[in-house]
Amino acid sequence: MNALLRRRETLLRRLKDCPEILRGSITSVCSTCNRANCICMGTSSGRAYRLTYKNGDRKTRTVYVSRAQLPRVRRMLANYARMRKMTEELFEVNIALFKKSSSGREV
C-alpha cells in the first residue's frame, strides 16, 4: 500500500510540471492567393498552420498558429498527451488503493 501511495504522490508532482497544455491537433495548409506573379505562387510561403480542437459544446474550432509559435504549440500538445497518460495512471493507482482499503472491511 505504501508503494501505491508513493506512486500517487509522484504522479501528482509530475502533473504540476505540465502547466501549459493544449488539446487538439496541428494541421498544415498550403494555399496561394491566385494573383498573377505573386510571391506565394513560386515559394512555400503559402504554408499556414492551424490548431483544431473541440470546445466544451463539442464544436470544432480552429486557431491560426504562426511559425514562431509552432514549437511552443507542439510542446503544449505533447504536455497534454503526457498529462492524459499520467491521469490514467493516477486513476489506476486510486482504484488499487480503493480496493485495498475496502478489502479489509466487511461489507
N, CA, C and O of each residue as an XYZ file, in Angstrom:
428
protein
N       0.822     -1.194      0.000
C       0.000      0.000      0.000
C       0.869      1.262      0.000
O       0.527      2.266     -0.624
N       2.005      1.190      0.715
C       2.901      2.343      0.740
C       3.454      2.642     -0.648
O       3.632      3.806     -1.009
N       3.725      1.610     -1.419
C       4.245      1.812     -2.777
C       3.202      2.516     -3.642
O       3.545      3.371     -4.459
N       1.947      2.162     -3.466
C       0.869      2.814     -4.226
C       0.735      4.282     -3.829
O       0.538      5.147     -4.683
N       0.841      4.556     -2.539
C       0.759      5.948     -2.076
C       1.930      6.774     -2.607
O       1.753      7.927     -3.001
N       3.131      6.177     -2.616
C       4.293      6.881     -3.166
C       4.111      7.125     -4.668
O       4.453      8.194     -5.174
N       3.577      6.139     -5.366
C       3.353      6.292     -6.810
C       2.355      7.416     -7.075
O       2.533      8.205     -8.003
N       1.303      7.486     -6.254
C       0.306      8.545     -6.411
C       0.932      9.916     -6.178
O       0.666     10.849     -6.935
N       1.747     10.050     -5.157
C       2.410     11.328     -4.878
C       3.347     11.724     -6.021
O       3.421     12.894     -6.396
N       4.056     10.742     -6.568
C       4.948     11.014     -7.700
C       4.165     11.509     -8.901
O       4.568     12.475     -9.548
N       3.058     10.864     -9.207
C       2.224     11.277    -10.344
C       1.670     12.687    -10.129
O       1.639     13.491    -11.061
N       1.241     12.982     -8.924
C       0.701     14.313     -8.646
C       1.770     15.388     -8.791
O       1.490     16.479     -9.287
N       3.006     15.083     -8.359
C       4.101     16.043     -8.549
C       4.407     16.240    -10.034
O       4.650     17.363    -10.477
N       4.396     15.154    -10.798
C       4.676     15.247    -12.231
C       3.585     16.009    -12.971
O       3.868     16.679    -13.964
N       2.353     15.917    -12.509
C       1.262     16.665    -13.141
C       1.468     18.167    -13.010
O       1.077     18.933    -13.891
N       2.080     18.582    -11.917
C       2.344     20.011    -11.716
C       3.383     20.544    -12.698
O       3.465     21.752    -12.918
N       4.180     19.647    -13.291
C       5.226     20.059    -14.229
C       4.696     20.325    -15.633
O       5.479     20.662    -16.520
N       3.417     20.188    -15.858
C       2.817     20.406    -17.180
C       1.766     21.518    -17.115
O       0.585     21.259    -17.345
N       2.179     22.754    -16.805
C       1.170     23.807    -16.680
C       0.613     24.275    -18.022
O      -0.546     24.682    -18.104
N       1.431     24.221    -19.075
C       0.974     24.678    -20.381
C       0.539     23.483    -21.212
O       1.365     22.688    -21.660
N      -0.774     23.367    -21.413
C      -1.293     22.261    -22.215
C      -2.282     22.794    -23.240
O      -2.955     23.802    -23.026
N      -2.347     22.097    -24.339
C      -3.348     22.354    -25.371
C      -3.887     21.021    -25.835
O      -3.158     20.031    -25.905
N      -5.170     21.001    -26.153
C      -5.802     19.809    -26.685
C      -6.153     20.097    -28.137
O      -6.653     21.175    -28.456
N      -5.896     19.149    -29.004
C      -6.229     19.325    -30.405
C      -5.153     18.766    -31.299
O      -4.369     17.909    -30.890
N      -5.120     19.257    -32.525
C      -4.105     18.812    -33.467
C      -3.720     19.962    -34.382
O      -4.503     20.876    -34.637
N      -2.489     19.885    -34.865
C      -1.976     20.901    -35.774
C      -2.149     20.392    -37.202
O      -1.817     19.248    -37.513
N      -2.663     21.246    -38.048
C      -2.753     20.913    -39.463
C      -1.963     21.939    -40.254
O      -1.896     23.116    -39.898
N      -1.375     21.467    -41.320
C      -0.607     22.327    -42.202
C      -1.416     22.515    -43.478
O      -1.836     21.548    -44.113
N      -1.622     23.755    -43.835
C      -2.431     24.069    -45.004
C      -1.565     24.883    -45.952
O      -0.931     25.860    -45.553
N      -1.547     24.471    -47.199
C      -0.775     25.188    -48.201
C      -1.769     25.859    -49.146
O      -2.589     25.190    -49.775
N      -1.688     27.173    -49.238
C      -2.635     27.886    -50.090
C      -1.928     29.004    -50.831
O      -0.875     29.481    -50.408
N      -2.507     29.404    -51.914
C      -1.990     30.528    -52.688
C      -3.134     31.497    -52.930
O      -4.305     31.144    -52.788
N      -2.784     32.710    -53.295
C      -3.805     33.743    -53.452
C      -4.344     33.825    -54.886
O      -5.318     34.535    -55.133
N      -3.730     33.116    -55.824
C      -4.154     33.080    -57.234
C      -3.947     34.390    -57.982
O      -4.520     34.568    -59.057
N      -3.158     35.303    -57.457
C      -2.831     36.519    -58.192
C      -1.628     36.237    -59.085
O      -0.684     35.565    -58.671
N      -1.666     36.739    -60.277
C      -0.559     36.529    -61.209
C       0.713     37.146    -60.657
O       0.690     38.261    -60.134
N       1.813     36.435    -60.770
C       3.140     36.879    -60.356
C       3.269     37.165    -58.856
O       4.160     37.911    -58.451
N       2.420     36.601    -58.053
C       2.509     36.796    -56.600
C       3.644     35.931    -56.055
O       3.965     34.887    -56.624
N       4.240     36.366    -54.963
C       5.343     35.629    -54.355
C       4.898     34.249    -53.855
O       5.712     33.327    -53.796
N       3.646     34.100    -53.503
C       3.179     32.826    -52.959
C       3.064     31.754    -54.046
O       2.940     30.574    -53.719
N       3.101     32.120    -55.291
C       2.987     31.141    -56.376
C       4.269     30.320    -56.535
O       4.197     29.149    -56.908
N       5.420     30.892    -56.266
C       6.666     30.192    -56.517
C       7.404     29.720    -55.282
O       8.462     29.104    -55.409
N       6.896     29.982    -54.104
C       7.600     29.598    -52.876
C       6.676     28.804    -51.981
O       5.489     28.637    -52.261
N       7.248     28.324    -50.906
C       6.439     27.582    -49.926
C       5.891     28.513    -48.851
O       5.423     28.046    -47.813
N       5.942     29.817    -49.084
C       5.490     30.763    -48.065
C       3.983     30.723    -47.871
O       3.464     31.343    -46.943
N       3.273     29.999    -48.734
C       1.837     29.885    -48.587
C       1.417     28.894    -47.521
O       0.223     28.704    -47.289
N       2.392     28.251    -46.861
C       2.074     27.252    -45.843
C       1.643     27.947    -44.559
O       2.318     28.845    -44.055
N       0.502     27.505    -44.048
C      -0.029     28.035    -42.792
C      -0.299     26.867    -41.849
O      -0.522     25.741    -42.294
N      -0.277     27.138    -40.558
C      -0.529     26.107    -39.549
C      -1.727     26.521    -38.716
O      -1.911     27.691    -38.379
N      -2.530     25.524    -38.396
C      -3.742     25.772    -37.616
C      -3.880     24.728    -36.516
O      -3.562     23.553    -36.699
N      -4.358     25.187    -35.383
C      -4.691     24.291    -34.279
C      -6.192     24.068    -34.339
O      -6.973     25.019    -34.301
N      -6.591     22.804    -34.434
C      -8.001     22.457    -34.473
C      -8.341     21.701    -33.185
O      -7.631     20.776    -32.790
N      -9.429     22.106    -32.543
C      -9.833     21.471    -31.292
C     -11.346     21.538    -31.166
O     -12.016     22.234    -31.929
N     -11.876     20.805    -30.192
C     -13.311     20.844    -29.895
C     -13.493     21.594    -28.586
O     -12.784     21.341    -27.612
N     -14.443     22.514    -28.566
C     -14.694     23.271    -27.342
C     -15.657     22.504    -26.439
O     -15.990     21.354    -26.724
N     -16.098     23.124    -25.370
C     -16.987     22.467    -24.407
C     -18.317     22.028    -24.993
O     -18.923     21.070    -24.514
N     -18.775     22.724    -26.030
C     -20.031     22.349    -26.693
C     -19.813     21.322    -27.792
O     -20.731     21.014    -28.552
N     -18.585     20.787    -27.877
C     -18.191     19.794    -28.888
C     -18.227     20.372    -30.300
O     -18.412     19.639    -31.271
N     -18.050     21.682    -30.409
C     -17.957     22.316    -31.722
C     -16.483     22.439    -32.099
O     -15.641     22.760    -31.261
N     -16.188     22.183    -33.356
C     -14.816     22.272    -33.828
C     -14.415     23.725    -33.995
O     -15.135     24.516    -34.605
N     -13.263     24.064    -33.448
C     -12.728     25.415    -33.535
C     -11.337     25.344    -34.148
O     -10.633     24.344    -34.008
N     -10.951     26.416    -34.826
C      -9.647     26.488    -35.462
C      -8.975     27.803    -35.074
O      -9.604     28.861    -35.076
N      -7.682     27.718    -34.742
C      -6.900     28.881    -34.358
C      -5.638     28.901    -35.216
O      -4.967     27.880    -35.368
N      -5.322     30.057    -35.770
C      -4.101     30.209    -36.555
C      -2.879     30.099    -35.642
O      -2.869     30.642    -34.538
N      -1.856     29.398    -36.110
C      -0.603     29.261    -35.372
C       0.518     29.788    -36.261
O       0.738     29.277    -37.359
N       1.217     30.800    -35.789
C       2.322     31.341    -36.574
C       3.505     30.381    -36.526
O       3.581     29.520    -35.649
N       4.414     30.532    -37.463
C       5.601     29.670    -37.484
C       6.429     29.851    -36.221
O       7.032     28.894    -35.734
N       6.466     31.047    -35.695
C       7.223     31.304    -34.466
C       6.600     30.579    -33.270
O       7.315     30.172    -32.354
N       5.285     30.416    -33.273
C       4.582     29.761    -32.171
C       4.547     28.240    -32.318
O       4.226     27.540    -31.358
N       4.867     27.725    -33.489
C       4.723     26.300    -33.770
C       5.456     25.393    -32.784
O       4.847     24.437    -32.303
N       6.739     25.636    -32.449
C       7.409     24.760    -31.473
C       6.724     24.768    -30.104
O       6.604     23.723    -29.464
N       6.280     25.927    -29.662
C       5.601     26.021    -28.356
C       4.279     25.263    -28.376
O       3.954     24.560    -27.419
N       3.522     25.399    -29.449
C       2.240     24.701    -29.557
C       2.463     23.192    -29.575
O       1.725     22.446    -28.932
N       3.474     22.744    -30.305
C       3.772     21.302    -30.326
C       4.152     20.798    -28.936
O       3.746     19.707    -28.535
N       4.931     21.593    -28.202
C       5.312     21.225    -26.832
C       4.071     21.156    -25.932
O       3.953     20.258    -25.099
N       3.154     22.104    -26.106
C       1.936     22.118    -25.288
C       1.038     20.922    -25.616
O       0.403     20.369    -24.717
N       0.975     20.521    -26.863
C       0.210     19.335    -27.252
C       0.844     18.072    -26.661
O       0.134     17.172    -26.212
N       2.174     18.007    -26.661
C       2.875     16.870    -26.054
C       2.626     16.832    -24.548
O       2.464     15.757    -23.972
N       2.594     18.005    -23.908
C       2.290     18.066    -22.473
C       0.894     17.519    -22.193
O       0.680     16.835    -21.192
N      -0.048     17.820    -23.075
C      -1.414     17.313    -22.887
C      -1.432     15.785    -22.972
O      -2.089     15.119    -22.171
N      -0.707     15.242    -23.943
C      -0.654     13.782    -24.075
C      -0.026     13.146    -22.842
O      -0.499     12.121    -22.351
N       1.061     13.771    -22.337
C       1.695     13.268    -21.116
C       0.750     13.366    -19.927
O       0.674     12.446    -19.113
N       0.028     14.484    -19.824
C      -0.899     14.680    -18.723
C      -2.021     13.636    -18.755
O      -2.415     13.111    -17.714
N      -2.526     13.343    -19.943
C      -3.580     12.324    -20.048
C      -3.080     10.958    -19.613
O      -3.788     10.220    -18.928
N      -1.854     10.620    -20.015
C      -1.277      9.336    -19.623
C      -1.106      9.265    -18.106
O      -1.426      8.251    -17.485
N      -0.597     10.355    -17.511
C      -0.415     10.380    -16.053
C      -1.756     10.305    -15.335
O      -1.861      9.669    -14.286
N      -2.777     10.945    -15.887
C      -4.107     10.901    -15.277
C      -4.656      9.476    -15.287
O      -5.273      9.037    -14.316
N      -4.433      8.763    -16.376
C      -4.875      7.363    -16.446
C      -4.126      6.512    -15.424
O      -4.721      5.657    -14.768
N      -2.815      6.748    -15.289
C      -2.037      6.017    -14.286
C      -2.547      6.337    -12.883
O      -2.667      5.444    -12.044
N      -2.843      7.598    -12.634
C      -3.366      8.021    -11.338
C      -4.697      7.339    -11.040
O      -4.955      6.916     -9.913
N      -5.526      7.242    -12.054
C      -6.805      6.545    -11.905
C      -6.582      5.093    -11.487
O      -7.248      4.599    -10.578
N      -5.644      4.408    -12.149
C      -5.365      3.004    -11.827
C      -4.829      2.854    -10.407
O      -5.202      1.921     -9.695
N      -3.964      3.761    -10.001
C      -3.422      3.719     -8.636
C      -4.537      3.948     -7.624
O      -4.611      3.247     -6.615
N      -5.403      4.920     -7.886
C      -6.507      5.187     -6.959
C      -7.468      4.013     -6.867
O      -7.986      3.720     -5.790
N      -7.714      3.334     -7.992
C      -8.573      2.138     -7.954
C      -7.924      1.051     -7.099
O      -8.598      0.411     -6.292
N      -6.621      0.840     -7.274
C      -5.913     -0.166     -6.479
C      -5.953      0.185     -4.999
O      -6.158     -0.688     -4.156
N      -5.756      1.478     -4.678
C      -5.834      1.906     -3.275
C      -7.238      1.708     -2.714
O      -7.402      1.280     -1.572
N      -8.230      2.016     -3.511
C      -9.609      1.828     -3.068
C      -9.901      0.360     -2.790
O     -10.522      0.024     -1.781
N      -9.455     -0.507     -3.683
C      -9.684     -1.947     -3.491
C      -8.992     -2.454     -2.241
O      -9.557     -3.255     -1.496
N      -7.749     -1.985     -2.003
C      -7.025     -2.435     -0.814
C      -7.678     -1.929      0.474
O      -7.745     -2.646      1.472
N      -8.162     -0.673      0.435
C      -8.755     -0.124      1.662
C     -10.112     -0.743      1.938
O     -10.502     -0.863      3.100
N     -10.840     -1.136      0.913
C     -12.166     -1.706      1.154
C     -12.101     -3.221      1.366
O     -13.074     -3.812      1.835
N     -10.980     -3.859      1.032
C     -10.888     -5.311      1.212
C     -10.737     -5.690      2.690
O     -11.075     -6.807      3.082
N     -10.236     -4.771      3.502
C     -10.075     -5.040      4.929
C     -11.366     -4.911      5.703
O     -11.445     -5.343      6.853
N     -12.372     -4.330      5.097
C     -13.658     -4.131      5.776
C     -14.655     -5.183      5.329
O     -14.583     -5.685      4.207
N     -15.557     -5.501      6.188
C     -16.638     -6.413      5.803
C     -17.771     -5.603      5.248
O     -18.132     -4.553      5.780
N     -18.334     -6.108      4.161
C     -19.432     -5.411      3.508
C     -20.728     -6.035      3.892
O     -21.785     -5.590      3.443
